[in-house]
Amino acid sequence: MATYNREEEEKIEGMKAWWDKYGTIITIVLATMVATIGATQVWKYYQQQQAQQAADLYALLKQVQSTNDVEKISDAAHLLTEGYPSSGYAPRAALIAAKASVDAGDTQRAKQQLDWVLNHAKEPEIRDLARLRLASILLDEKNYNAALRHLSAEHLDSFSGLYADLKGDVLLASGKTEEARLSYQAAIDKLNKNNSYFNIVQMKLDALGKPE
């Protein structure tokens, strides 16, 4: 029994010595783990709250949109772009605000709102749509070179028909009829024949007559 007690005491003393040497480090590691787990949970909760608040604001914006009040629409969109810029709702809100600005004749503000989308949107579809609308504004302003730069930017293939069509409009407006013809043809090649827009582009191409 004495031998057994002595062995136990030695083990206990060994454990004490080991704890004296490594105990502080282990405590710190465990505390860090607990803090990390806690922080992760807090961060998840924060993200959920942010997403819900952004969704609520976007729902409010959709209600305000029906009023056609450009100031109210822009203010509601601004709350999203400033408060929740990383959310998927923010660039969509900016697109809505840009359309309202164009409808109100405020193309300068519309261009700023579309630029915001280009600089912040994570989804390529949203960026491509914003670039298309921005190029359309630039065409109306007769800023043909800037419009062509945007339309020459890399974009999803699903937008190729629309980009080529608008590029044809820009080229035609700038007096480059043959280049416009090629661009319209490229648009037709990309657009689905069942797409109602296909016929519009075909009419544009037909209106140019036969190539010289």
Secondary structure, 3 states (H helix, E strand, C coil): CHHHHHHHHHHHHHHHHHHHHHHHHHHHHHHHHHHHHHHHHHHHHHHHHHHHHHHHHHHHHHHHHCCCCHHHHHHHHHHHHHHCCCCCHHHHHHHHHHHHHHHCCCHHHHHHHHHHHHHHCCCHHHHHHHHHHHHHHHHHCCCHHHHHHHHCCCCCHHHHHHHHHHHHHHHHHCCCHHHHHHHHHHHHHHCCCCCHHHHHHHHHHHHCCCCC
